[in-house]
Amino acid sequence: AGVTMDADALKEIADNGEAALALWQSKPFALVITDCHMPKMDGYQLSRAIRDIEAAGTRLKQIEARKASEREDQLRQQQAAEAQRQAEAEAQQFRAGQMATLNDQYVAAIATVVTNNWLRPPTAQPGLNCKVKVVQIPGGEVISSSLSGRCNGDEATRRSILAAVDRAGVLPYRGYEDVFQREIELTFRYDGD
């Protein structure tokens, strides 16, 4: 069994080798049959020209494919680097949030220790609000304390607040090493018993 085809319906004819090459370049052909003795370009020259063009096209496709692959690799590397930067930024923000929270806990712990060591004088009034500056060394040992800024207490109340810091002697340190500050300012409040 065989397949019968009408050869006249599928053929293209060129008058010479150059015309045949131009025709071949204008549309795809599955098969080229040539005469070895054509005018302007013989069959051997036509065959070589077709092979050279096909080889150049194959090389061009290989170069284009390699460049596309390199662009994809570069894009993947850029995306990976961006993802890494994003992850590092998120981790840094998370750590900063943890440090801010830890710092707030640290200041609150110091304020609690000072408040627990405060001996309230009879003249202290509810609504007391004083800024206290404490200088300490690593380990929490108090070096000095002073009132900074506004303090709405009388002289006896002010002295009692500074005495509370001195009485504490050593402020919280363990667990707060990462947020330790040599000089710290806290707000001392008394709202009544």
CNS distance restraints for C-alpha pairs under 8 A (distance, minus, plus):
assign (resid   6 and name CA) (resid  10 and name CA) 7.29 0.50 0.50
assign (resid   7 and name CA) (resid  11 and name CA) 6.46 0.50 0.50
assign (resid  13 and name CA) (resid  20 and name CA) 7.52 0.50 0.50
assign (resid  14 and name CA) (resid  19 and name CA) 5.62 0.50 0.50
assign (resid  14 and name CA) (resid  20 and name CA) 5.01 0.50 0.50
assign (resid  14 and name CA) (resid  23 and name CA) 7.57 0.50 0.50
assign (resid  15 and name CA) (resid  19 and name CA) 6.52 0.50 0.50
assign (resid  15 and name CA) (resid  20 and name CA) 7.35 0.50 0.50
assign (resid  15 and name CA) (resid  39 and name CA) 7.98 0.50 0.50
assign (resid  16 and name CA) (resid  20 and name CA) 6.18 0.50 0.50
assign (resid  16 and name CA) (resid  38 and name CA) 5.54 0.50 0.50
assign (resid  16 and name CA) (resid  39 and name CA) 5.17 0.50 0.50
assign (resid  16 and name CA) (resid  40 and name CA) 6.19 0.50 0.50
assign (resid  16 and name CA) (resid  41 and name CA) 6.75 0.50 0.50
assign (resid  16 and name CA) (resid  42 and name CA) 7.94 0.50 0.50
assign (resid  17 and name CA) (resid  21 and name CA) 6.19 0.50 0.50
assign (resid  17 and name CA) (resid  38 and name CA) 5.94 0.50 0.50
assign (resid  17 and name CA) (resid  39 and name CA) 6.39 0.50 0.50
assign (resid  17 and name CA) (resid  40 and name CA) 5.96 0.50 0.50
assign (resid  17 and name CA) (resid  41 and name CA) 4.37 0.50 0.50
assign (resid  17 and name CA) (resid  42 and name CA) 5.81 0.50 0.50
assign (resid  17 and name CA) (resid  43 and name CA) 6.74 0.50 0.50
assign (resid  17 and name CA) (resid  46 and name CA) 6.02 0.50 0.50
assign (resid  18 and name CA) (resid  22 and name CA) 6.27 0.50 0.50
assign (resid  18 and name CA) (resid  40 and name CA) 6.32 0.50 0.50
assign (resid  18 and name CA) (resid  41 and name CA) 5.84 0.50 0.50
assign (resid  18 and name CA) (resid  46 and name CA) 7.62 0.50 0.50
assign (resid  19 and name CA) (resid  23 and name CA) 6.07 0.50 0.50
assign (resid  20 and name CA) (resid  24 and name CA) 6.09 0.50 0.50
assign (resid  20 and name CA) (resid  46 and name CA) 7.81 0.50 0.50
assign (resid  21 and name CA) (resid  25 and name CA) 6.19 0.50 0.50
assign (resid  21 and name CA) (resid  46 and name CA) 6.56 0.50 0.50
assign (resid  21 and name CA) (resid  49 and name CA) 7.81 0.50 0.50
assign (resid  21 and name CA) (resid  50 and name CA) 7.28 0.50 0.50
assign (resid  22 and name CA) (resid  26 and name CA) 6.25 0.50 0.50
assign (resid  23 and name CA) (resid  27 and name CA) 6.90 0.50 0.50
assign (resid  24 and name CA) (resid  28 and name CA) 6.60 0.50 0.50
assign (resid  24 and name CA) (resid  29 and name CA) 6.71 0.50 0.50
assign (resid  34 and name CA) (resid  43 and name CA) 5.48 0.50 0.50
assign (resid  35 and name CA) (resid  42 and name CA) 7.20 0.50 0.50
assign (resid  35 and name CA) (resid  43 and name CA) 5.33 0.50 0.50
assign (resid  36 and name CA) (resid  42 and name CA) 5.42 0.50 0.50
assign (resid  36 and name CA) (resid  43 and name CA) 4.07 0.50 0.50
assign (resid  36 and name CA) (resid  44 and name CA) 6.14 0.50 0.50
assign (resid  37 and name CA) (resid  42 and name CA) 5.11 0.50 0.50
assign (resid  37 and name CA) (resid  43 and name CA) 6.32 0.50 0.50
assign (resid  38 and name CA) (resid  42 and name CA) 4.58 0.50 0.50
assign (resid  38 and name CA) (resid  43 and name CA) 6.45 0.50 0.50
assign (resid  41 and name CA) (resid  45 and name CA) 5.95 0.50 0.50
assign (resid  41 and name CA) (resid  46 and name CA) 6.35 0.50 0.50
assign (resid  42 and name CA) (resid  46 and name CA) 6.20 0.50 0.50
assign (resid  43 and name CA) (resid  47 and name CA) 6.04 0.50 0.50
assign (resid  44 and name CA) (resid  48 and name CA) 6.21 0.50 0.50
assign (resid  45 and name CA) (resid  49 and name CA) 6.06 0.50 0.50
assign (resid  46 and name CA) (resid  50 and name CA) 6.16 0.50 0.50
assign (resid  47 and name CA) (resid  51 and name CA) 6.20 0.50 0.50
assign (resid  48 and name CA) (resid  52 and name CA) 6.06 0.50 0.50
assign (resid  49 and name CA) (resid  53 and name CA) 6.14 0.50 0.50
assign (resid  50 and name CA) (resid  54 and name CA) 6.11 0.50 0.50
assign (resid  51 and name CA) (resid  55 and name CA) 5.97 0.50 0.50
assign (resid  52 and name CA) (resid  56 and name CA) 6.05 0.50 0.50
assign (resid  53 and name CA) (resid  57 and name CA) 6.10 0.50 0.50
assign (resid  54 and name CA) (resid  58 and name CA) 6.14 0.50 0.50
assign (resid  55 and name CA) (resid  59 and name CA) 6.11 0.50 0.50
assign (resid  56 and name CA) (resid  60 and name CA) 5.94 0.50 0.50
assign (resid  57 and name CA) (resid  61 and name CA) 6.06 0.50 0.50
assign (resid  58 and name CA) (resid  62 and name CA) 6.15 0.50 0.50
assign (resid  59 and name CA) (resid  63 and name CA) 6.12 0.50 0.50
assign (resid  60 and name CA) (resid  64 and name CA) 6.06 0.50 0.50
assign (resid  61 and name CA) (resid  65 and name CA) 5.96 0.50 0.50
assign (resid  62 and name CA) (resid  66 and name CA) 6.09 0.50 0.50
assign (resid  63 and name CA) (resid  67 and name CA) 6.13 0.50 0.50
assign (resid  64 and name CA) (resid  68 and name CA) 6.06 0.50 0.50
assign (resid  65 and name CA) (resid  69 and name CA) 6.08 0.50 0.50
assign (resid  66 and name CA) (resid  70 and name CA) 6.12 0.50 0.50
assign (resid  67 and name CA) (resid  71 and name CA) 6.11 0.50 0.50
assign (resid  68 and name CA) (resid  72 and name CA) 6.16 0.50 0.50
assign (resid  69 and name CA) (resid  73 and name CA) 6.12 0.50 0.50
assign (resid  70 and name CA) (resid  74 and name CA) 6.05 0.50 0.50
assign (resid  71 and name CA) (resid  75 and name CA) 6.04 0.50 0.50
assign (resid  72 and name CA) (resid  76 and name CA) 6.09 0.50 0.50
assign (resid  73 and name CA) (resid  77 and name CA) 6.12 0.50 0.50
assign (resid  74 and name CA) (resid  78 and name CA) 6.11 0.50 0.50
assign (resid  75 and name CA) (resid  79 and name CA) 6.07 0.50 0.50
assign (resid  76 and name CA) (resid  80 and name CA) 6.01 0.50 0.50
assign (resid  77 and name CA) (resid  81 and name CA) 6.02 0.50 0.50
assign (resid  78 and name CA) (resid  82 and name CA) 6.02 0.50 0.50
assign (resid  79 and name CA) (resid  83 and name CA) 6.03 0.50 0.50
assign (resid  80 and name CA) (resid  84 and name CA) 6.10 0.50 0.50
assign (resid  81 and name CA) (resid  85 and name CA) 6.14 0.50 0.50
assign (resid  82 and name CA) (resid  86 and name CA) 6.06 0.50 0.50
assign (resid  83 and name CA) (resid  87 and name CA) 6.10 0.50 0.50
assign (resid  84 and name CA) (resid  88 and name CA) 6.13 0.50 0.50
assign (resid  85 and name CA) (resid  89 and name CA) 6.06 0.50 0.50
assign (resid  86 and name CA) (resid  90 and name CA) 6.11 0.50 0.50
assign (resid  87 and name CA) (resid  91 and name CA) 6.09 0.50 0.50
assign (resid  88 and name CA) (resid  92 and name CA) 6.03 0.50 0.50
assign (resid  89 and name CA) (resid  93 and name CA) 6.11 0.50 0.50
assign (resid  90 and name CA) (resid  94 and name CA) 6.06 0.50 0.50
assign (resid  91 and name CA) (resid  95 and name CA) 6.08 0.50 0.50
assign (resid  92 and name CA) (resid  96 and name CA) 6.03 0.50 0.50
assign (resid  93 and name CA) (resid  97 and name CA) 6.09 0.50 0.50
assign (resid  94 and name CA) (resid  98 and name CA) 6.19 0.50 0.50
assign (resid  95 and name CA) (resid  99 and name CA) 6.05 0.50 0.50
assign (resid  96 and name CA) (resid 100 and name CA) 6.06 0.50 0.50
assign (resid  97 and name CA) (resid 101 and name CA) 6.15 0.50 0.50
assign (resid  98 and name CA) (resid 102 and name CA) 5.98 0.50 0.50
assign (resid  99 and name CA) (resid 103 and name CA) 5.90 0.50 0.50
assign (resid  99 and name CA) (resid 178 and name CA) 7.75 0.50 0.50
assign (resid  99 and name CA) (resid 179 and name CA) 6.93 0.50 0.50
assign (resid 100 and name CA) (resid 104 and name CA) 6.20 0.50 0.50
assign (resid 101 and name CA) (resid 105 and name CA) 6.24 0.50 0.50
assign (resid 102 and name CA) (resid 106 and name CA) 6.04 0.50 0.50
assign (resid 102 and name CA) (resid 176 and name CA) 7.19 0.50 0.50
assign (resid 102 and name CA) (resid 179 and name CA) 7.08 0.50 0.50
assign (resid 103 and name CA) (resid 107 and name CA) 6.25 0.50 0.50
assign (resid 103 and name CA) (resid 176 and name CA) 7.71 0.50 0.50
assign (resid 103 and name CA) (resid 179 and name CA) 5.68 0.50 0.50
assign (resid 104 and name CA) (resid 108 and name CA) 6.14 0.50 0.50
assign (resid 105 and name CA) (resid 109 and name CA) 6.00 0.50 0.50
assign (resid 106 and name CA) (resid 110 and name CA) 6.32 0.50 0.50
assign (resid 106 and name CA) (resid 172 and name CA) 7.45 0.50 0.50
assign (resid 106 and name CA) (resid 176 and name CA) 6.36 0.50 0.50
assign (resid 106 and name CA) (resid 179 and name CA) 7.56 0.50 0.50
assign (resid 107 and name CA) (resid 111 and name CA) 6.16 0.50 0.50
assign (resid 107 and name CA) (resid 184 and name CA) 7.97 0.50 0.50
assign (resid 107 and name CA) (resid 186 and name CA) 6.60 0.50 0.50
assign (resid 108 and name CA) (resid 112 and name CA) 6.10 0.50 0.50
assign (resid 109 and name CA) (resid 113 and name CA) 6.32 0.50 0.50
assign (resid 109 and name CA) (resid 172 and name CA) 6.65 0.50 0.50
assign (resid 110 and name CA) (resid 114 and name CA) 6.24 0.50 0.50
assign (resid 110 and name CA) (resid 171 and name CA) 6.00 0.50 0.50
assign (resid 110 and name CA) (resid 172 and name CA) 6.14 0.50 0.50
assign (resid 111 and name CA) (resid 115 and name CA) 6.01 0.50 0.50
assign (resid 111 and name CA) (resid 186 and name CA) 6.64 0.50 0.50
assign (resid 111 and name CA) (resid 187 and name CA) 7.38 0.50 0.50
assign (resid 111 and name CA) (resid 188 and name CA) 6.71 0.50 0.50
assign (resid 112 and name CA) (resid 116 and name CA) 6.02 0.50 0.50
assign (resid 113 and name CA) (resid 117 and name CA) 6.34 0.50 0.50
assign (resid 113 and name CA) (resid 168 and name CA) 6.68 0.50 0.50
assign (resid 113 and name CA) (resid 171 and name CA) 7.05 0.50 0.50
assign (resid 113 and name CA) (resid 172 and name CA) 7.94 0.50 0.50
assign (resid 114 and name CA) (resid 118 and name CA) 6.30 0.50 0.50
assign (resid 114 and name CA) (resid 161 and name CA) 7.84 0.50 0.50
assign (resid 114 and name CA) (resid 164 and name CA) 5.51 0.50 0.50
assign (resid 114 and name CA) (resid 165 and name CA) 5.35 0.50 0.50
assign (resid 114 and name CA) (resid 168 and name CA) 6.28 0.50 0.50
assign (resid 115 and name CA) (resid 164 and name CA) 7.14 0.50 0.50
assign (resid 115 and name CA) (resid 188 and name CA) 7.46 0.50 0.50
assign (resid 117 and name CA) (resid 164 and name CA) 4.88 0.50 0.50
assign (resid 117 and name CA) (resid 165 and name CA) 7.30 0.50 0.50
assign (resid 117 and name CA) (resid 167 and name CA) 6.33 0.50 0.50
assign (resid 117 and name CA) (resid 168 and name CA) 6.09 0.50 0.50
assign (resid 118 and name CA) (resid 160 and name CA) 6.62 0.50 0.50
assign (resid 118 and name CA) (resid 161 and name CA) 6.25 0.50 0.50
assign (resid 118 and name CA) (resid 163 and name CA) 7.40 0.50 0.50
assign (resid 118 and name CA) (resid 164 and name CA) 4.58 0.50 0.50
assign (resid 118 and name CA) (resid 165 and name CA) 7.97 0.50 0.50
assign (resid 119 and name CA) (resid 160 and name CA) 6.53 0.50 0.50
assign (resid 119 and name CA) (resid 164 and name CA) 7.12 0.50 0.50
assign (resid 120 and name CA) (resid 124 and name CA) 6.49 0.50 0.50
assign (resid 120 and name CA) (resid 157 and name CA) 7.27 0.50 0.50
assign (resid 120 and name CA) (resid 160 and name CA) 6.93 0.50 0.50
assign (resid 121 and name CA) (resid 156 and name CA) 6.86 0.50 0.50
assign (resid 121 and name CA) (resid 157 and name CA) 6.19 0.50 0.50
assign (resid 121 and name CA) (resid 160 and name CA) 7.12 0.50 0.50
assign (resid 123 and name CA) (resid 154 and name CA) 7.39 0.50 0.50
assign (resid 123 and name CA) (resid 156 and name CA) 7.33 0.50 0.50
assign (resid 123 and name CA) (resid 157 and name CA) 6.92 0.50 0.50
assign (resid 124 and name CA) (resid 128 and name CA) 7.37 0.50 0.50
assign (resid 124 and name CA) (resid 153 and name CA) 6.63 0.50 0.50
assign (resid 124 and name CA) (resid 154 and name CA) 7.36 0.50 0.50
assign (resid 124 and name CA) (resid 157 and name CA) 5.69 0.50 0.50
assign (resid 125 and name CA) (resid 153 and name CA) 7.41 0.50 0.50
assign (resid 125 and name CA) (resid 190 and name CA) 7.66 0.50 0.50
assign (resid 125 and name CA) (resid 191 and name CA) 7.79 0.50 0.50
assign (resid 125 and name CA) (resid 192 and name CA) 7.18 0.50 0.50
assign (resid 126 and name CA) (resid 190 and name CA) 5.64 0.50 0.50
assign (resid 126 and name CA) (resid 191 and name CA) 4.29 0.50 0.50
assign (resid 126 and name CA) (resid 192 and name CA) 4.54 0.50 0.50
assign (resid 127 and name CA) (resid 189 and name CA) 7.07 0.50 0.50
assign (resid 127 and name CA) (resid 190 and name CA) 5.79 0.50 0.50
assign (resid 127 and name CA) (resid 191 and name CA) 4.79 0.50 0.50
assign (resid 127 and name CA) (resid 192 and name CA) 7.34 0.50 0.50
assign (resid 128 and name CA) (resid 151 and name CA) 7.55 0.50 0.50
assign (resid 128 and name CA) (resid 152 and name CA) 5.99 0.50 0.50
assign (resid 128 and name CA) (resid 153 and name CA) 6.08 0.50 0.50
assign (resid 128 and name CA) (resid 188 and name CA) 7.67 0.50 0.50
assign (resid 128 and name CA) (resid 189 and name CA) 5.34 0.50 0.50
assign (resid 128 and name CA) (resid 190 and name CA) 4.88 0.50 0.50
assign (resid 128 and name CA) (resid 191 and name CA) 6.48 0.50 0.50
assign (resid 129 and name CA) (resid 150 and name CA) 7.88 0.50 0.50
assign (resid 129 and name CA) (resid 151 and name CA) 5.84 0.50 0.50
assign (resid 129 and name CA) (resid 152 and name CA) 6.07 0.50 0.50
assign (resid 129 and name CA) (resid 153 and name CA) 7.51 0.50 0.50
assign (resid 129 and name CA) (resid 187 and name CA) 6.76 0.50 0.50
assign (resid 129 and name CA) (resid 188 and name CA) 5.76 0.50 0.50
assign (resid 129 and name CA) (resid 189 and name CA) 4.69 0.50 0.50
assign (resid 129 and name CA) (resid 190 and name CA) 6.77 0.50 0.50
assign (resid 130 and name CA) (resid 147 and name CA) 7.12 0.50 0.50
assign (resid 130 and name CA) (resid 148 and name CA) 7.85 0.50 0.50
assign (resid 130 and name CA) (resid 149 and name CA) 7.68 0.50 0.50
assign (resid 130 and name CA) (resid 150 and name CA) 6.05 0.50 0.50
assign (resid 130 and name CA) (resid 151 and name CA) 4.10 0.50 0.50
assign (resid 130 and name CA) (resid 152 and name CA) 6.58 0.50 0.50
assign (resid 130 and name CA) (resid 153 and name CA) 7.52 0.50 0.50
assign (resid 130 and name CA) (resid 187 and name CA) 5.65 0.50 0.50
assign (resid 130 and name CA) (resid 188 and name CA) 5.13 0.50 0.50
assign (resid 130 and name CA) (resid 189 and name CA) 6.60 0.50 0.50
assign (resid 131 and name CA) (resid 147 and name CA) 5.79 0.50 0.50
assign (resid 131 and name CA) (resid 148 and name CA) 5.34 0.50 0.50
assign (resid 131 and name CA) (resid 149 and name CA) 6.05 0.50 0.50
assign (resid 131 and name CA) (resid 150 and name CA) 6.48 0.50 0.50
assign (resid 131 and name CA) (resid 151 and name CA) 6.49 0.50 0.50
assign (resid 131 and name CA) (resid 185 and name CA) 6.72 0.50 0.50
assign (resid 131 and name CA) (resid 186 and name CA) 5.80 0.50 0.50
assign (resid 131 and name CA) (resid 187 and name CA) 4.58 0.50 0.50
assign (resid 131 and name CA) (resid 188 and name CA) 6.17 0.50 0.50
assign (resid 132 and name CA) (resid 145 and name CA) 6.99 0.50 0.50
assign (resid 132 and name CA) (resid 146 and name CA) 5.84 0.50 0.50
assign (resid 132 and name CA) (resid 147 and name CA) 4.57 0.50 0.50
assign (resid 132 and name CA) (resid 148 and name CA) 5.65 0.50 0.50
assign (resid 132 and name CA) (resid 162 and name CA) 7.96 0.50 0.50
assign (resid 132 and name CA) (resid 185 and name CA) 5.55 0.50 0.50
assign (resid 132 and name CA) (resid 186 and name CA) 5.38 0.50 0.50
assign (resid 132 and name CA) (resid 187 and name CA) 6.10 0.50 0.50
assign (resid 132 and name CA) (resid 188 and name CA) 6.79 0.50 0.50
assign (resid 133 and name CA) (resid 145 and name CA) 5.58 0.50 0.50
assign (resid 133 and name CA) (resid 146 and name CA) 5.30 0.50 0.50
assign (resid 133 and name CA) (resid 147 and name CA) 5.96 0.50 0.50
assign (resid 133 and name CA) (resid 148 and name CA) 6.04 0.50 0.50
assign (resid 133 and name CA) (resid 183 and name CA) 6.94 0.50 0.50
assign (resid 133 and name CA) (resid 184 and name CA) 5.77 0.50 0.50
assign (resid 133 and name CA) (resid 185 and name CA) 4.42 0.50 0.50
assign (resid 133 and name CA) (resid 186 and name CA) 6.60 0.50 0.50
assign (resid 134 and name CA) (resid 142 and name CA) 7.08 0.50 0.50
assign (resid 134 and name CA) (resid 143 and name CA) 7.69 0.50 0.50
assign (resid 134 and name CA) (resid 144 and name CA) 5.97 0.50 0.50
assign (resid 134 and name CA) (resid 145 and name CA) 4.44 0.50 0.50
assign (resid 134 and name CA) (resid 146 and name CA) 6.67 0.50 0.50
assign (resid 134 and name CA) (resid 165 and name CA) 7.96 0.50 0.50
assign (resid 134 and name CA) (resid 183 and name CA) 5.70 0.50 0.50
assign (resid 134 and name CA) (resid 184 and name CA) 5.35 0.50 0.50
assign (resid 134 and name CA) (resid 185 and name CA) 6.26 0.50 0.50
assign (resid 135 and name CA) (resid 142 and name CA) 6.09 0.50 0.50
assign (resid 135 and name CA) (resid 143 and name CA) 5.43 0.50 0.50
assign (resid 135 and name CA) (resid 144 and name CA) 5.20 0.50 0.50
assign (resid 135 and name CA) (resid 145 and name CA) 6.17 0.50 0.50
assign (resid 135 and name CA) (resid 182 and name CA) 5.68 0.50 0.50
assign (resid 135 and name CA) (resid 183 and name CA) 4.56 0.50 0.50
assign (resid 135 and name CA) (resid 184 and name CA) 6.60 0.50 0.50
assign (resid 136 and name CA) (resid 140 and name CA) 5.74 0.50 0.50
assign (resid 136 and name CA) (resid 141 and name CA) 5.37 0.50 0.50
assign (resid 136 and name CA) (resid 142 and name CA) 4.38 0.50 0.50
assign (resid 136 and name CA) (resid 143 and name CA) 5.04 0.50 0.50
assign (resid 136 and name CA) (resid 144 and name CA) 7.04 0.50 0.50
assign (resid 136 and name CA) (resid 181 and name CA) 7.91 0.50 0.50
assign (resid 136 and name CA) (resid 182 and name CA) 5.19 0.50 0.50
assign (resid 136 and name CA) (resid 183 and name CA) 6.47 0.50 0.50
assign (resid 137 and name CA) (resid 141 and name CA) 5.53 0.50 0.50
assign (resid 137 and name CA) (resid 142 and name CA) 6.78 0.50 0.50
assign (resid 137 and name CA) (resid 143 and name CA) 7.05 0.50 0.50
assign (resid 137 and name CA) (resid 182 and name CA) 5.89 0.50 0.50
assign (resid 138 and name CA) (resid 173 and name CA) 7.46 0.50 0.50
assign (resid 138 and name CA) (resid 180 and name CA) 7.41 0.50 0.50
assign (resid 138 and name CA) (resid 182 and name CA) 7.26 0.50 0.50
assign (resid 139 and name CA) (resid 170 and name CA) 7.57 0.50 0.50
assign (resid 139 and name CA) (resid 171 and name CA) 7.87 0.50 0.50
assign (resid 139 and name CA) (resid 172 and name CA) 7.89 0.50 0.50
assign (resid 139 and name CA) (resid 173 and name CA) 5.51 0.50 0.50
assign (resid 139 and name CA) (resid 174 and name CA) 7.44 0.50 0.50
assign (resid 140 and name CA) (resid 170 and name CA) 5.03 0.50 0.50
assign (resid 140 and name CA) (resid 171 and name CA) 4.59 0.50 0.50
assign (resid 140 and name CA) (resid 172 and name CA) 5.92 0.50 0.50
assign (resid 140 and name CA) (resid 173 and name CA) 5.25 0.50 0.50
assign (resid 141 and name CA) (resid 169 and name CA) 5.95 0.50 0.50
assign (resid 141 and name CA) (resid 170 and name CA) 4.28 0.50 0.50
assign (resid 141 and name CA) (resid 171 and name CA) 6.23 0.50 0.50
assign (resid 142 and name CA) (resid 165 and name CA) 7.66 0.50 0.50
assign (resid 142 and name CA) (resid 166 and name CA) 6.97 0.50 0.50
assign (resid 142 and name CA) (resid 169 and name CA) 5.52 0.50 0.50
assign (resid 142 and name CA) (resid 170 and name CA) 5.84 0.50 0.50
assign (resid 142 and name CA) (resid 171 and name CA) 7.00 0.50 0.50
assign (resid 144 and name CA) (resid 166 and name CA) 7.74 0.50 0.50
assign (resid 145 and name CA) (resid 162 and name CA) 6.28 0.50 0.50
assign (resid 145 and name CA) (resid 165 and name CA) 6.93 0.50 0.50
assign (resid 145 and name CA) (resid 166 and name CA) 7.61 0.50 0.50
assign (resid 146 and name CA) (resid 162 and name CA) 6.60 0.50 0.50
assign (resid 147 and name CA) (resid 151 and name CA) 7.42 0.50 0.50
assign (resid 147 and name CA) (resid 158 and name CA) 7.74 0.50 0.50
assign (resid 147 and name CA) (resid 162 and name CA) 7.68 0.50 0.50
assign (resid 151 and name CA) (resid 158 and name CA) 7.67 0.50 0.50
assign (resid 153 and name CA) (resid 157 and name CA) 5.50 0.50 0.50
assign (resid 153 and name CA) (resid 158 and name CA) 6.03 0.50 0.50
assign (resid 154 and name CA) (resid 158 and name CA) 6.22 0.50 0.50
assign (resid 155 and name CA) (resid 159 and name CA) 6.24 0.50 0.50
assign (resid 156 and name CA) (resid 160 and name CA) 6.16 0.50 0.50
assign (resid 157 and name CA) (resid 161 and name CA) 6.33 0.50 0.50
assign (resid 158 and name CA) (resid 162 and name CA) 6.59 0.50 0.50
assign (resid 159 and name CA) (resid 163 and name CA) 6.07 0.50 0.50
assign (resid 160 and name CA) (resid 164 and name CA) 6.14 0.50 0.50
assign (resid 161 and name CA) (resid 165 and name CA) 6.66 0.50 0.50
assign (resid 161 and name CA) (resid 188 and name CA) 7.93 0.50 0.50
assign (resid 162 and name CA) (resid 166 and name CA) 6.40 0.50 0.50
assign (resid 163 and name CA) (resid 167 and name CA) 5.91 0.50 0.50
assign (resid 164 and name CA) (resid 168 and name CA) 6.17 0.50 0.50
assign (resid 165 and name CA) (resid 169 and name CA) 6.70 0.50 0.50
assign (resid 172 and name CA) (resid 176 and name CA) 7.56 0.50 0.50
assign (resid 173 and name CA) (resid 177 and name CA) 6.22 0.50 0.50
assign (resid 173 and name CA) (resid 180 and name CA) 7.14 0.50 0.50
assign (resid 176 and name CA) (resid 180 and name CA) 5.92 0.50 0.50
